[in-house]
Amino acid sequence: MAMQNNSFSVLFFIKKSKLLKNGEAPICMRITVNSKRAEVQVKRSVEPDKWNHLKGCAVGKDRKHQEINLYLETVRNRVFQIHRQLEADGKPITAVTIKNIFYGGYDSPKMLIETFNEHNQEYRELMDKEYAKGTVLRYERTVRYLVEFMREQYNCADIPLKSINYEFITKFEHFIKTQKGCAQNATVKYLKNLKKITKTAILKKWINEDPFADIHFKQTKTNRDFLNESELRRIIAKDIDIERLQTVRDIFIFCSFTGLAFTDVKHLKAEHIVQADDGRWWIRKAREKTDNMCDIPLLDIPRLILEKYKSRPGYSERGFLLPVPSNQRMNGYLKEIADICHIKKKLSTHIARHTFASLAIANKVSLESIAKMLGHTDIRTTRIYAKIMNSTIAFEMQTLQDKFALPTHP
């Protein structure tokens, strides 16, 4: 059978003549095969002035318009996948046929990213009603990671749900850990998000087998160690002549007084330092891990550290305020600092973040304020530090108990 010679194109456009009540224009897709057209509604809309009609995409770098473009790319890839499948099966290809399959008129496989985006759209519509913002953002981040992973590993932007198997999941797990730098517990959260989609697919009979059947999640015990005030003062007061150790010590102290995570302090720029109406300086920066905004008063010690590195060559040119090395090198140098300061705890930038939270609690700062500064979505996460402080107090008070213990009688 001779292969069909079809001209085929996909174009996105907006209907300015049919504006919605919110002033946005509905986005449509035009499928053209051999000069014959079929139009498809894609369930998205955009402000007319935010649409590039030449490129057929939304303009703007904000989350809303990026998500629209990601969704349109998913739709485009779905249509191309339908076209390829019709070619492979030797079936007649028309614009109407592709449109019908897209709408489910034929036996067309359900796609992973398409299904995931539909799920996320429902969650976003119910955000702050049934679902916390952090939960919605985590699901959306999972989709972005999946798209990046599939482009790198499979050179595609979407795959049928039926194609997800043990190998796909374990490779995705490896990608999250190595390419995104996520620890075990964070990785498990992303895999559980993916599992929710496959579980829904099983319930709706889109797939027959559970790809997670042989996958067992193992979460590690969270390390919540921190420095007490005495240990922190010891590091601040220590004379360190070696420049690389002095720099890392300064960055650790900066994190201990601001609560910033490693990636946030590494990418801290002048635009994140703002002055309030009362003259006080603040750090205002969205966490790169969660996109949650952090508002942190800039105390004297971290302010002086910023002043110290203001004129250092190389870093100000790139826009970064502090010369933060790689995470691996940072933790290696912190081990040396712990040794010379006679601190037995394993220092890391995350220990500095814990230290900030724990010292704030010890000094009567409210959990709500600490959660805001740390960028926690759920105050229950912040409350963990309060439990740590209580256990520490109990342990330290035991020393007093031992000193004044009443004599026991036989």
C-alpha positions in Angstrom: 0.0 0.0 0.0 1.5 3.3 -1.0 2.2 5.8 1.7 -0.1 8.8 1.8 1.4 12.1 0.9 -0.3 14.6 3.1 0.5 18.2 3.8 -0.2 18.7 7.5 0.0 21.7 9.8 -1.2 22.9 13.2 -1.8 26.5 14.1 -3.0 28.2 17.3 -5.0 31.5 17.1 -7.4 33.5 19.2 -11.0 34.7 18.4 -11.0 38.4 19.2 -14.6 38.6 18.0 -15.8 36.2 20.7 -14.3 37.7 23.9 -15.3 36.1 27.2 -16.8 38.0 30.1 -13.4 38.4 31.7 -12.1 40.2 28.5 -10.0 37.2 27.4 -10.1 35.7 24.0 -10.6 31.9 23.6 -7.7 30.1 22.0 -8.4 27.7 19.1 -6.3 25.3 17.1 -6.6 24.9 13.3 -5.6 21.5 11.9 -4.9 21.6 8.2 -4.5 18.5 6.0 -4.2 18.9 2.3 -5.6 22.4 2.5 -8.8 21.1 4.3 -9.3 22.6 7.8 -10.8 21.7 11.1 -10.9 23.9 14.2 -10.6 22.7 17.8 -11.3 24.5 21.0 -8.4 24.0 23.4 -10.1 25.1 26.7 -7.8 28.0 27.3 -8.1 31.8 26.9 -5.7 34.8 27.0 -5.7 38.6 27.0 -5.7 39.7 23.4 -2.6 42.0 24.0 -0.8 39.0 25.4 -1.0 36.9 22.3 1.7 36.7 19.5 -0.3 35.8 16.4 2.9 35.2 14.3 4.3 32.6 16.7 0.9 31.3 17.9 1.7 31.6 21.6 1.1 33.7 24.7 3.7 36.3 25.6 4.9 37.2 29.0 7.2 35.4 31.5 4.7 35.1 34.4 3.5 31.7 35.5 0.0 32.0 33.9 1.3 32.6 30.3 4.1 30.1 30.6 1.5 27.4 31.7 -0.7 28.4 28.7 2.3 27.8 26.3 3.2 24.5 28.0 -0.4 23.4 27.6 -0.5 24.4 23.9 2.8 22.5 23.3 1.2 19.5 24.9 -1.9 19.8 22.7 0.3 20.2 19.6 2.3 17.1 20.4 -0.9 15.2 21.0 -2.1 16.1 17.5 1.2 15.2 15.9 1.1 11.9 17.8 -2.4 11.2 16.4 -1.2 12.0 12.9 1.8 9.7 13.3 -0.4 6.9 14.5 -2.8 7.2 11.6 0.2 7.1 9.3 1.6 4.0 11.0 -1.8 2.3 10.8 -2.2 3.2 7.1 -5.6 4.9 7.8 -7.0 7.8 5.9 -5.8 11.1 7.3 -8.1 14.1 7.3 -8.4 17.2 9.4 -11.8 16.1 10.6 -10.5 12.6 11.5 -7.7 14.1 13.6 -10.2 16.4 15.3 -12.5 13.5 16.1 -9.7 11.5 17.6 -8.6 14.5 19.6 -12.1 14.8 21.0 -12.2 11.1 21.8 -14.4 10.1 18.8 -12.0 7.2 18.1 -9.9 4.9 20.2 -7.1 7.3 20.9 -4.6 6.7 23.8 -4.8 9.0 26.8 -1.6 11.0 27.1 0.4 11.6 30.3 1.1 15.3 30.2 -2.3 16.1 28.8 -4.0 14.2 31.6 -1.7 15.7 34.2 -2.4 19.2 33.0 -6.2 18.6 33.2 -5.7 17.4 36.8 -3.6 20.4 37.7 -6.2 22.8 36.1 -8.9 21.4 38.4 -6.6 21.7 41.4 -5.7 25.3 40.6 -9.4 26.2 40.2 -9.9 24.8 43.8 -6.7 26.4 45.3 -7.3 27.9 48.7 -10.7 26.2 48.8 -9.9 22.5 48.9 -6.2 22.4 48.1 -3.2 24.4 49.6 -1.2 26.6 47.2 1.9 24.5 47.9 0.2 21.3 46.8 -0.9 22.9 43.5 2.6 24.2 42.8 4.1 20.8 43.6 1.8 19.1 41.1 2.6 21.8 38.5 6.3 21.4 39.2 6.0 17.7 38.7 4.7 18.2 35.2 7.6 20.6 34.3 10.1 18.0 35.6 8.3 15.3 33.5 8.4 17.4 30.4 12.1 18.2 30.8 12.8 14.5 31.6 11.0 13.2 28.5 12.7 15.7 26.2 16.1 14.6 27.6 15.5 10.9 27.7 12.9 10.2 24.9 13.1 13.4 22.8 9.3 13.9 23.1 7.0 16.2 25.1 4.3 13.6 25.9 3.7 9.9 25.9 0.7 7.6 26.2 -0.2 6.6 29.8 0.1 3.0 28.7 3.8 3.6 28.0 4.6 4.3 31.7 6.4 1.4 33.2 8.9 0.5 35.9 11.9 1.7 33.7 10.2 5.0 33.0 9.5 5.6 36.8 13.0 4.6 38.0 14.7 6.8 35.3 12.4 9.7 36.3 13.4 9.2 39.9 17.1 9.3 38.9 16.5 12.5 36.9 14.9 14.3 39.8 17.7 13.4 42.1 20.6 14.1 39.8 19.3 16.9 37.5 17.0 18.7 40.0 19.2 18.1 43.1 16.2 16.7 45.2 16.8 14.6 48.3 15.1 11.3 48.9 12.0 12.7 50.6 11.4 15.4 48.0 11.8 12.9 45.2 9.2 10.6 46.8 6.7 13.5 46.8 7.1 13.9 43.1 6.8 10.2 42.4 3.6 10.1 44.5 2.2 12.9 42.4 2.8 10.8 39.3 1.3 7.7 41.0 -1.9 9.7 41.6 -2.3 10.2 37.9 -1.7 6.5 37.1 -4.1 5.5 39.8 -6.8 7.7 38.3 -6.0 6.1 34.9 -6.5 2.6 36.3 -9.8 3.6 37.8 -11.0 5.1 34.5 -9.9 2.0 32.6 -7.3 4.0 30.5 -4.6 1.6 31.5 -4.8 -2.0 32.7 -1.7 -2.5 34.9 -0.3 -0.5 37.7 3.2 0.7 36.7 4.0 1.4 40.4 3.2 -2.2 41.5 6.9 -3.0 42.1 7.9 0.5 43.3 8.2 1.0 47.1 8.7 4.4 48.5 11.4 4.8 51.1 11.5 8.1 53.0 14.5 8.9 55.1 14.4 10.2 58.6 14.5 14.0 58.4 17.6 15.5 59.8 16.5 18.4 62.0 19.8 19.1 63.8 20.7 22.7 64.6 23.2 24.8 66.5 22.4 26.3 69.9 23.3 29.9 70.6 26.7 29.0 72.2 27.8 27.0 69.2 26.7 29.7 66.8 28.7 32.3 68.8 31.7 30.1 68.7 31.7 30.0 64.9 31.1 33.8 64.7 34.0 34.5 67.1 36.5 32.1 65.6 39.5 33.7 63.9 39.9 32.0 60.5 42.8 33.0 58.3 42.1 30.7 55.3 40.0 32.8 52.9 37.9 29.9 51.5 36.9 28.8 55.0 36.3 32.4 56.1 33.9 32.9 53.1 32.0 29.7 53.8 31.8 30.6 57.5 30.3 34.0 56.6 27.7 32.4 54.3 26.7 29.8 57.0 26.3 32.7 59.5 24.3 34.6 56.9 21.9 31.7 56.5 21.7 31.2 60.3 20.3 34.8 60.6 18.1 34.7 57.5 16.9 31.1 57.2 17.7 31.1 53.4 18.2 27.7 51.8 21.3 27.0 49.8 19.9 27.7 46.3 18.2 30.9 47.6 21.4 32.3 49.1 23.4 31.3 46.1 21.1 33.2 43.8 20.5 36.2 46.1 20.6 39.5 44.1 20.3 43.2 44.9 16.7 43.2 43.7 15.9 40.9 46.6 17.0 43.5 49.2 14.3 46.1 49.7 13.9 49.0 52.1 10.5 49.5 53.9 8.9 52.9 54.6 10.3 52.9 58.1 13.9 52.6 56.8 14.4 49.0 57.8 15.9 46.6 55.2 14.3 43.3 54.3 15.1 40.3 52.2 12.1 39.6 49.9 12.6 36.6 47.7 10.5 33.7 46.4 11.9 30.3 47.4 13.2 28.5 44.3 12.0 25.2 45.7 8.3 26.2 46.2 7.9 29.7 44.8 6.6 30.8 48.2 7.5 34.4 49.0 9.9 34.9 52.0 9.9 38.2 53.9 12.9 38.3 56.2 14.2 41.3 58.2 17.8 42.0 57.4 19.6 42.0 60.8 22.9 43.7 61.5 25.1 40.6 61.2 23.8 39.5 57.7 23.8 43.1 56.5 27.4 43.5 57.4 28.3 40.3 55.6 26.6 41.6 52.5 28.6 44.9 52.8 31.8 42.8 53.2 31.4 41.1 49.8 29.9 44.1 48.0 33.1 44.9 46.2 34.5 41.4 45.7 35.3 40.9 42.0 33.5 38.3 39.9 30.3 38.0 41.9 28.8 41.5 41.6 29.3 41.4 37.8 27.1 38.3 37.7 24.5 39.9 39.9 25.0 37.6 42.9 25.6 39.2 46.3 27.6 36.4 47.9 30.3 34.1 46.5 28.5 30.8 47.3 30.5 27.7 46.1 28.9 24.4 45.0 26.8 22.6 47.6 29.4 19.7 47.7 32.3 22.1 48.2 30.3 24.2 50.7 29.5 21.1 52.9 33.2 19.9 52.6 34.4 23.3 53.9 31.8 23.3 56.7 33.2 20.0 57.9 36.6 21.7 58.3 35.0 24.7 60.2 33.2 22.3 62.5 36.5 20.6 63.3 38.4 23.8 64.1 35.4 25.1 66.2 35.2 21.8 68.1 31.5 21.3 67.0 30.5 17.6 66.8 27.4 18.2 64.6 27.5 17.8 60.9 27.3 21.3 59.5 25.4 22.1 56.3 23.5 25.0 54.9 20.3 23.2 55.9 21.6 23.1 59.5 21.9 26.9 59.3 18.2 27.1 58.2 17.2 24.9 61.1 19.4 27.0 63.4 17.5 30.2 62.3 14.1 28.6 63.0 15.1 27.1 66.4 16.8 30.3 67.7 13.8 32.3 66.6 11.5 30.0 68.6 13.8 30.2 71.6 13.5 34.0 71.4 9.7 34.0 71.4 9.2 34.7 67.7 5.7 33.3 66.7 5.4 30.2 64.5 3.3 32.2 62.1 6.2 34.8 61.6 8.8 32.0 61.3 6.7 30.2 58.7 6.4 33.5 56.7 10.2 34.0 56.8 11.0 30.4 55.9 8.4 30.3 53.1 6.6 27.4 54.6 3.2 26.7 53.1 1.9 24.7 56.1 2.6 25.9 59.7 2.7 22.2 60.7 6.1 22.1 59.0 7.3 25.0 61.2 5.8 23.4 64.3 8.3 20.6 64.0 11.0 23.0 65.2 9.0 23.8 68.3 8.9 20.1 69.1 12.6 19.9 68.7 13.1 22.8 71.1 10.9 21.1 73.7 12.9 17.9 73.5 16.1 20.0 73.8 14.8 21.8 76.8 13.9 18.5 78.5 17.3 17.1 77.8 19.1 20.2 79.1 16.9 20.4 82.2 17.9 16.8 83.0 21.3 18.1 83.9 19.8 20.4 86.5 17.7 17.5 87.8 20.8 15.3 88.2 22.6 18.1 90.2 19.7 18.5 92.6 18.3 15.0 92.7 17.0 14.0 96.1 18.8 11.1 97.7 17.0 7.7 97.3 16.4 5.6 100.3 16.7 1.8 100.2 
